[in-house]
């Protein structure tokens, strides 16, 4: 077992499934265009064995798993049932999306929300995500006003079941990460749109995925994300892809702090770290078209936890606050108290 950094460590952003593109078997040369559009018949498989290995090596107690493109809610449910002490899952209505892409259903937000309602009614899932559902459905560009009305219906489902919703922020510069911005849904390219949602649904927790830093070295999305988190009590930051110096702003902000920060790495995605000595930052997560497509399982935990360790050393952060970032905030937001080995593991005070 690896040395744990906290009392109960939770990675709040994990993909326990992996894509099998099978380029060689299909006689297709790996290229960026193929990855950009996503192969319609891409296969996914249960990759939790590798995930469990990394969790054991790095001292991670539990993961919140979620689907990305091509992944399924159903397979995540199977993974949770096989390891209920290690995993909980978000849902995204993947079966409905698949039917739309195959032409078996005509897209409607009502149909998508019916599927989300059905999934949450099972009690298997603890939230909605990755990102606001519908963002990966192939369709023409829509305005923010139209998209906001869709998101409001998703938020109503979350309110009904008292679960959080993830809101995707930031994007990669390599491969095809930035090519979708503004083409379909406005929220990916403008984190500040979340102000509208948070204000209309103050009782629904919103998690700003990646905290504005999914990849690249620019902080252009991060500052907008921090403004949303600081402005609304129901908005939380996911920080696992922050390099060490990025922790300073949210930690110092009196309206954010460790109580609204949670560690989440995007484990399972193919985003390696880039090393640029003498540059700021000297390392960061992003894809590189010059390197080619990663065939290995990228090690998120080693890099991410080292960055958090550096931040802790610089700011001399109390361990009770570290414990909130690494697990306590997630326990509150996802209501995971019954999964803990003991009560009173995280900071709380009685009013005098």
BAKELUM-651313 format. One line per 8 residues: number of its first residue (from 1); for each residue x, y, z of N, C-alpha, C. Coordinates in steps of 0.1 Angstrom, whole numbers. Example, Ala and Ser with C-alpha at 12.3 -4.5 7.8 and 13.67 -1.06 7.14 Angstrom:
BEGIN
1) 132 -57 78 123 -45 78 132 -33 78 | 128 -22 71 137 -11 71 129 0 79
//
This chain:
BEGIN
1) 8 -12 0 0 0 0 9 12 0 | 6 22 -9 13 34 -9 11 43 3 | 19 53 5 17 62 17 6 72 13 | -5 71 21 -16 80 19 -13 94 23 | -17 104 16 -15 118 19 -26 123 29 | -37 116 30 -48 120 38 -55 108 45 | -64 112 54 -71 101 61 -80 92 53 | -87 98 43 -95 91 33 -94 98 20
9) -87 92 10 -84 99 -2 -93 95 -13 | -99 105 -20 -109 102 -30 -105 109 -43 | -103 102 -54 -102 109 -67 -116 111 -73 | -120 123 -75 -133 126 -79 -135 127 -94 | -125 123 -102 -127 124 -116 -119 113 -122 | -125 102 -125 -119 90 -130 -126 83 -141 | -119 78 -151 -125 70 -162 -120 56 -160 | -128 47 -155 -124 33 -153 -126 24 -165
17) -131 30 -176 -132 23 -189 -121 28 -198 | -117 20 -208 -107 25 -217 -111 21 -231 | -107 30 -241 -111 28 -255 -102 18 -262 | -108 10 -270 -100 1 -278 -103 5 -293 | -94 13 -298 -96 18 -312 -92 7 -322 | -83 -2 -319 -79 -13 -327 -75 -8 -341 | -67 1 -342 -62 7 -355 -56 -4 -364 | -47 -12 -358 -40 -22 -366 -50 -33 -372
25) -59 -38 -363 -69 -48 -368 -78 -43 -379 | -80 -30 -379 -89 -24 -389 -82 -18 -401 | -69 -19 -401 -61 -13 -412 -62 2 -413 | -64 8 -401 -65 23 -401 -53 29 -394 | -47 38 -401 -35 45 -395 -40 55 -384 | -33 54 -372 -37 64 -362 -34 78 -367 | -44 87 -366 -42 101 -369 -51 109 -361 | -48 123 -362 -56 132 -354 -70 133 -358
33) -73 132 -371 -86 134 -376 -95 123 -370 | -90 110 -370 -97 99 -365 -101 102 -350 | -91 106 -342 -94 109 -328 -103 121 -326 | -102 131 -335 -111 143 -334 -125 139 -335 | -129 131 -344 -143 128 -347 -147 116 -338 | -138 108 -334 -142 96 -326 -147 85 -335 | -141 74 -334 -146 63 -343 -160 58 -338 | -170 58 -347 -183 55 -343 -185 41 -337
41) -176 32 -340 -177 18 -335 -166 16 -325 | -160 26 -318 -150 24 -308 -155 15 -297 | -147 6 -293 -150 -3 -282 -144 1 -269 | -151 -1 -258 -146 2 -245 -146 -11 -237 | -137 -11 -227 -136 -23 -218 -133 -18 -204 | -136 -27 -195 -134 -25 -180 -119 -24 -178 | -114 -13 -174 -100 -10 -171 -97 -9 -156 | -106 -14 -148 -105 -11 -133 -94 -19 -127
49) -89 -29 -133 -77 -36 -127 -65 -27 -126 | -62 -20 -137 -51 -11 -137 -54 1 -127 | -66 5 -127 -70 16 -117 -68 12 -103 | -72 0 -99 -71 -5 -86 -56 -7 -82 | -48 -11 -92 -33 -12 -90 -28 2 -86 | -31 12 -94 -26 26 -91 -31 31 -78 | -44 28 -75 -49 32 -62 -41 26 -51 | -38 14 -52 -30 7 -41 -16 13 -40
57) -10 16 -51 4 21 -51 4 35 -45 | -6 43 -48 -5 57 -44 -14 61 -32 | -20 51 -26 -28 54 -14 -41 61 -16 | -48 57 -27 -61 63 -30 -72 53 -25 | -81 58 -17 -91 49 -11 -103 46 -19 | -108 57 -27 -120 56 -34 -119 65 -46 | -127 61 -57 -128 69 -69 -142 72 -73 | -145 84 -78 -158 87 -84 -155 85 -99
65) -161 74 -105 -159 71 -119 -171 77 -127 | -168 80 -140 -178 86 -149 -175 83 -163 | -185 84 -172 -183 81 -186 -177 93 -193 | -169 90 -203 -165 100 -213 -170 94 -227 | -166 100 -238 -172 96 -251 -170 82 -253 | -180 75 -258 -179 61 -261 -181 51 -249 | -179 57 -237 -181 48 -225 -195 47 -221 | -199 38 -212 -213 36 -209 -215 36 -194
73) -227 41 -191 -232 41 -177 -233 27 -172 | -238 18 -181 -240 4 -177 -227 -3 -172 | -216 -1 -180 -204 -8 -176 -199 -2 -163 | -200 11 -161 -197 17 -148 -204 12 -136 | -217 9 -139 -225 3 -128 -220 -11 -124 | -216 -19 -134 -210 -32 -132 -197 -31 -124 | -189 -21 -127 -176 -19 -120 -179 -15 -105 | -189 -6 -103 -193 -3 -89 -198 -15 -81
81) -206 -23 -88 -212 -35 -81 -201 -45 -77 | -190 -45 -86 -179 -55 -83 -170 -50 -72 | -169 -36 -70 -161 -31 -60 -168 -19 -53 | -178 -22 -45 -186 -12 -39 -178 -4 -28 | -168 -9 -23 -160 -2 -13 -149 7 -20 | -148 6 -33 -138 14 -40 -143 24 -49 | -155 22 -54 -160 31 -65 -175 35 -62 | -178 48 -66 -191 53 -69 -191 59 -83
89) -203 61 -88 -203 65 -102 -213 77 -105 | -209 85 -114 -218 95 -120 -224 89 -133 | -235 94 -137 -242 89 -150 -244 101 -159 | -245 97 -172 -246 107 -183 -257 104 -193 | -264 93 -191 -274 89 -201 -268 84 -214 | -258 76 -213 -250 71 -225 -258 63 -234 | -268 55 -229 -276 46 -237 -284 54 -247 | -290 65 -241 -298 74 -250 -289 81 -260
97) -277 86 -257 -268 92 -266 -265 82 -277 | -263 70 -274 -259 60 -284 -271 58 -294 | -283 57 -289 -294 56 -298 -296 68 -307 | -293 80 -302 -293 92 -311 -283 91 -322 | -271 87 -318 -260 86 -328 -263 76 -338 | -270 65 -334 -273 54 -344 -286 57 -352 | -292 68 -349 -304 72 -356 -317 65 -351 | -316 58 -340 -328 51 -334 -337 61 -326
105) -331 72 -322 -339 82 -315 -336 96 -320 | -346 105 -320 -343 118 -324 -340 126 -311 | -329 134 -311 -325 140 -299 -335 150 -294 | -337 149 -281 -345 159 -273 -340 159 -259 | -339 171 -253 -335 172 -239 -344 164 -230 | -357 164 -234 -367 157 -225 -364 142 -225 | -360 136 -237 -357 122 -237 -344 119 -229 | -335 128 -230 -322 126 -223 -325 127 -208
113) -333 136 -204 -335 138 -189 -344 126 -184 | -352 120 -192 -359 108 -188 -350 97 -185 | -339 96 -193 -329 86 -191 -321 88 -178 | -318 101 -176 -311 105 -164 -319 102 -152 | -332 104 -153 -341 102 -142 -342 87 -139 | -342 79 -149 -343 64 -148 -330 59 -141 | -319 64 -145 -306 59 -140 -305 63 -125 | -308 76 -122 -307 80 -108 -317 73 -99
121) -328 69 -104 -338 62 -96 -333 48 -91 | -323 43 -98 -318 30 -94 -310 31 -81 | -305 42 -77 -297 44 -65 -283 40 -67 | -279 36 -79 -265 32 -82 -256 44 -84 | -261 55 -89 -253 67 -93 -254 78 -82 | -243 85 -80 -243 96 -70 -243 110 -76 | -244 111 -89 -244 124 -95 -245 123 -110 | -245 135 -117 -246 136 -132 -233 141 -137
129) -227 135 -148 -215 139 -154 -209 128 -162 | -199 130 -170 -189 140 -169 -194 152 -177 | -193 164 -171 -199 176 -178 -214 175 -179 | -220 186 -184 -234 186 -185 -238 177 -197 | -247 167 -195 -251 158 -206 -256 165 -218 | -254 160 -230 -259 166 -242 -248 173 -249 | -236 176 -243 -226 183 -249 -219 175 -260 | -220 161 -259 -213 153 -269 -223 147 -280
137) -235 152 -280 -245 147 -290 -242 155 -303 | -241 148 -314 -238 155 -327 -250 162 -332 | -249 175 -333 -260 184 -338 -254 198 -342 | -262 206 -347 -257 219 -352 -255 228 -339 | -247 238 -342 -245 248 -331 -258 254 -325 | -257 256 -312 -269 262 -306 -264 274 -298 | -273 283 -295 -270 295 -287 -269 292 -272 | -263 301 -264 -263 298 -250 -277 298 -244
145) -285 307 -249 -299 307 -244 -306 293 -245 | -304 287 -257 -310 274 -259 -304 264 -250 | -290 264 -249 -283 255 -241 -287 256 -226 | -288 269 -222 -292 271 -208 -305 265 -205 | -315 266 -214 -328 259 -211 -327 244 -210 | -318 238 -218 -315 224 -217 -309 221 -203 | -299 228 -199 -292 226 -187 -301 227 -175 | -311 237 -176 -320 238 -165 -328 226 -163
153) -332 219 -173 -339 206 -172 -331 195 -166 | -318 195 -169 -308 186 -163 -307 189 -148 | -306 201 -145 -305 206 -131 -317 202 -123 | -329 202 -129 -341 198 -122 -341 184 -118 | -335 175 -127 -334 161 -123 -324 160 -112 | -313 167 -112 -303 166 -101 -310 171 -88 | -318 181 -89 -325 186 -77 -334 176 -71 | -341 169 -80 -351 158 -75 -344 148 -67
161) -332 144 -71 -324 133 -65 -314 138 -55 | -312 151 -54 -303 157 -44 -289 153 -47 | -285 153 -60 -271 149 -64 -264 161 -71 | -251 161 -71 -243 171 -78 -243 169 -93 | -239 180 -100 -237 179 -114 -223 185 -117 | -216 178 -127 -203 183 -131 -205 192 -143 | -196 202 -143 -196 213 -153 -182 213 -159 | -180 210 -172 -167 209 -177 -161 222 -180
169) -148 224 -175 -141 237 -177 -127 234 -182 | -122 242 -191 -108 240 -197 -108 230 -208 | -97 230 -215 -96 221 -227 -82 219 -230 | -79 209 -237 -65 206 -242 -62 214 -254 | -49 215 -257 -45 221 -270 -40 211 -280 | -36 199 -275 -32 189 -284 -43 180 -289 | -40 171 -299 -50 163 -305 -61 171 -310 | -73 169 -305 -85 176 -310 -93 183 -299
177) -86 185 -288 -94 190 -276 -101 203 -278 | -95 213 -285 -101 226 -286 -110 228 -298 | -111 217 -306 -119 219 -319 -134 220 -317 | -138 215 -305 -153 215 -303 -158 229 -297 | -149 237 -292 -153 249 -284 -162 258 -293 | -173 261 -287 -182 270 -294 -190 263 -305 | -187 251 -309 -194 245 -321 -207 240 -317 | -208 234 -305 -221 228 -301 -226 234 -288
185) -218 234 -278 -223 240 -265 -213 250 -259 | -219 261 -255 -211 272 -251 -203 271 -238 | -208 261 -229 -202 261 -216 -188 256 -216 | -184 248 -225 -170 243 -225 -160 254 -228 | -164 264 -236 -154 275 -239 -156 287 -230 | -166 287 -222 -168 299 -213 -173 295 -199 | -164 292 -190 -168 288 -177 -177 297 -170 | -176 310 -173 -184 320 -166 -199 319 -168
193) -203 311 -179 -217 308 -181 -223 301 -169 | -215 294 -161 -220 287 -149 -226 296 -139 | -223 309 -140 -230 319 -130 -245 318 -132 | -250 317 -144 -264 316 -146 -270 304 -139 | -263 293 -141 -268 280 -136 -268 280 -120 | -257 284 -115 -255 283 -100 -265 293 -94 | -268 304 -100 -278 314 -94 -292 308 -94 | -295 301 -105 -309 296 -106 -311 283 -98
201) -300 276 -95 -302 264 -87 -292 264 -75 | -294 273 -65 -285 274 -54 -285 262 -45 | -294 253 -46 -295 241 -38 -289 229 -44 | -284 230 -57 -277 219 -64 -262 221 -65 | -254 212 -59 -240 214 -60 -235 212 -74 | -226 221 -78 -220 221 -91 -205 220 -90 | -199 210 -96 -185 208 -96 -178 213 -109 | -169 222 -107 -163 227 -119 -151 218 -123
209) -154 208 -132 -144 198 -136 -131 205 -140 | -120 199 -135 -107 204 -138 -103 217 -133 | -113 224 -126 -110 237 -121 -105 247 -131 | -109 246 -144 -104 254 -154 -91 250 -160 | -86 239 -156 -72 235 -161 -72 220 -165 | -79 217 -176 -78 203 -180 -65 200 -187 | -59 210 -193 -46 208 -200 -41 222 -205 | -29 222 -210 -22 234 -215 -16 242 -203
217) -9 252 -207 -1 260 -197 -8 274 -194 | -18 277 -201 -25 290 -199 -35 289 -188 | -37 300 -180 -47 301 -170 -59 308 -174 | -62 309 -187 -73 317 -192 -86 312 -187 | -88 299 -186 -101 294 -182 -102 293 -166 | -90 292 -160 -90 290 -146 -96 302 -138 | -92 314 -142 -96 326 -135 -111 328 -136 | -117 325 -147 -132 325 -148 -138 315 -139
225) -132 303 -139 -138 293 -130 -137 297 -116 | -126 303 -111 -125 307 -98 -135 318 -94 | -138 326 -103 -148 337 -101 -162 331 -98 | -165 320 -106 -178 313 -104 -178 307 -90 | -167 300 -87 -167 293 -74 -167 302 -62 | -161 314 -63 -161 323 -52 -174 330 -51 | -182 331 -61 -195 338 -61 -207 330 -57 | -206 317 -56 -217 309 -53 -214 298 -43
233) -221 297 -32 -218 287 -22 -219 273 -27 | -227 270 -37 -229 257 -42 -220 252 -53 | -209 260 -56 -200 257 -66 -186 252 -60 | -181 241 -65 -169 235 -60 -159 233 -71 | -146 233 -67 -135 232 -77 -128 218 -76 | -126 213 -88 -118 201 -89 -104 205 -93 | -94 200 -85 -80 206 -86 -69 197 -90 | -72 184 -94 -62 174 -95 -52 177 -107
241) -55 185 -116 -46 188 -127 -39 201 -126 | -40 207 -114 -33 219 -111 -18 216 -108 | -9 224 -114 5 223 -109 6 231 -96 | 17 230 -89 17 234 -75 13 249 -73 | 18 258 -81 15 272 -79 1 276 -81 | -7 268 -88 -21 271 -91 -30 270 -78 | -25 262 -68 -33 261 -56 -34 274 -48 | -25 283 -50 -24 295 -42 -37 303 -43
249) -42 306 -55 -53 315 -56 -66 310 -49 | -70 297 -52 -82 293 -45 -80 291 -30 | -68 287 -25 -65 286 -11 -66 299 -4 | -61 310 -10 -61 323 -4 -75 330 -5 | -83 326 -14 -96 333 -16 -105 330 -5 | -110 340 2 -118 337 14 -132 331 11 | -136 332 -2 -148 326 -6 -147 312 -13 | -134 307 -13 -132 294 -18 -126 285 -7
257) -112 285 -6 -106 277 4 -107 262 3 | -101 254 11 -101 240 10 -115 234 12 | -124 241 18 -138 236 20 -145 234 7 | -140 241 -4 -147 240 -17 -138 235 -28 | -127 228 -23 -118 222 -33 -118 207 -31 | -117 200 -42 -116 185 -42 -106 180 -53 | -99 170 -49 -89 164 -58 -95 155 -68 | -92 157 -81 -98 149 -91 -89 149 -103
265) -84 138 -109 -73 138 -118 -76 136 -133 | -88 131 -136 -90 126 -150 -83 113 -153 | -80 105 -142 -73 92 -145 -81 84 -155 | -73 78 -164 -79 70 -175 -79 77 -188 | -79 91 -188 -78 98 -201 -63 98 -205 | -61 100 -218 -47 100 -223 -41 114 -224 | -38 119 -213 -32 133 -212 -19 132 -204 | -8 130 -211 5 129 -205 10 143 -200
273) 20 142 -191 26 155 -187 37 159 -197 | 37 172 -199 47 178 -207 58 185 -198 | 70 183 -202 81 188 -193 89 199 -201 | 89 211 -196 95 223 -203 104 230 -192 | 116 224 -189 125 231 -179 128 245 -183 | 128 253 -173 131 268 -174 119 276 -178 | 108 269 -180 95 276 -184 86 276 -172 | 76 285 -172 66 284 -162 53 281 -169
281) 46 270 -165 51 259 -155 61 250 -162 | 69 244 -153 80 235 -159 74 222 -163 | 62 218 -157 55 206 -162 40 209 -161 | 32 203 -170 18 205 -170 12 194 -179 | -1 192 -177 -8 181 -184 -13 187 -198 | -9 180 -208 -15 183 -221 -10 172 -231 | -17 172 -242 -13 162 -253 -4 169 -263 | 5 161 -270 14 167 -279 13 159 -292
289) 10 167 -303 8 160 -316 22 155 -321 | 33 160 -316 46 155 -320 49 142 -314 | 44 139 -302 47 127 -295 40 115 -301 | 28 117 -307 20 106 -311 10 103 -300 | 2 92 -303 -9 88 -294 -4 79 -283 | -6 83 -270 -1 74 -259 -8 60 -260 | 0 50 -260 -5 36 -259 -4 31 -245 | 4 38 -236 5 34 -222 -6 40 -213
297) -7 35 -201 -16 41 -191 -9 52 -185 | -13 64 -188 -6 76 -183 -7 76 -168 | 4 80 -161 4 80 -146 0 94 -141 | -13 95 -138 -18 108 -132 -14 110 -118 | -15 99 -110 -14 100 -95 0 105 -91 | 11 100 -97 24 104 -93 26 119 -95 | 23 124 -107 25 138 -110 16 147 -101 | 3 144 -101 -7 152 -94 -4 153 -79
305) -1 142 -73 2 142 -58 15 149 -55 | 25 148 -64 37 156 -62 34 171 -62 | 26 175 -72 22 189 -72 15 194 -60 | 6 186 -55 -1 189 -42 9 189 -31 | 18 180 -30 28 180 -20 37 193 -20 | 40 197 -32 48 210 -33 40 222 -28 | 27 222 -31 19 233 -27 17 233 -11 | 16 221 -6 14 219 9 27 225 16
313) 39 221 10 51 225 16 53 241 15 | 49 246 4 51 261 2 42 269 12 | 29 264 13 19 272 20 18 267 35 | 25 256 38 25 250 52 10 248 56 | 3 242 47 -12 239 49 -14 230 60 | -23 233 69 -27 223 80 -32 210 74 | -29 199 81 -33 186 75 -48 185 75 | -55 191 84 -70 190 84 -75 197 71
321) -69 207 66 -73 213 53 -69 204 41 | -57 198 42 -53 188 32 -63 177 31 | -67 172 42 -77 161 43 -90 165 36 | -94 178 37 -106 183 30 -104 182 15 | -93 187 10 -91 186 -5 -90 172 -10 | -84 163 -2 -82 150 -7 -94 140 -4 | -104 145 3 -115 136 5 -127 142 12 | -125 151 22 -136 156 30 -146 164 22
329) -142 172 13 -151 180 5 -160 170 -4 | -153 160 -10 -160 151 -18 -171 143 -10 | -167 139 2 -176 132 11 -189 140 13 | -187 153 16 -199 161 18 -207 163 5 | -201 166 -6 -208 169 -19 -215 156 -24 | -208 145 -24 -214 132 -29 -222 124 -18 | -222 130 -6 -229 123 5 -224 109 7 | -211 108 10 -205 95 11 -201 91 26
337) -208 97 35 -205 95 49 -205 81 53 | -215 73 48 -216 59 51 -205 50 46 | -197 56 37 -185 48 31 -173 50 40 | -173 58 50 -161 61 58 -159 50 68 | -146 47 72 -144 37 82 -147 42 96 | -147 56 98 -149 62 111 -156 75 109 | -163 80 119 -169 94 118 -158 104 123 | -161 116 121 -152 127 126 -138 127 121
345) -137 123 108 -124 123 102 -120 136 96 | -130 145 93 -128 157 87 -132 169 95 | -126 180 92 -127 192 100 -141 197 102 | -146 199 114 -159 205 117 -158 211 131 | -166 221 133 -166 228 146 -180 230 151 | -182 229 164 -195 232 170 -196 247 172 | -208 253 169 -210 267 172 -210 270 187 | -204 281 191 -203 284 205 -215 294 208
//
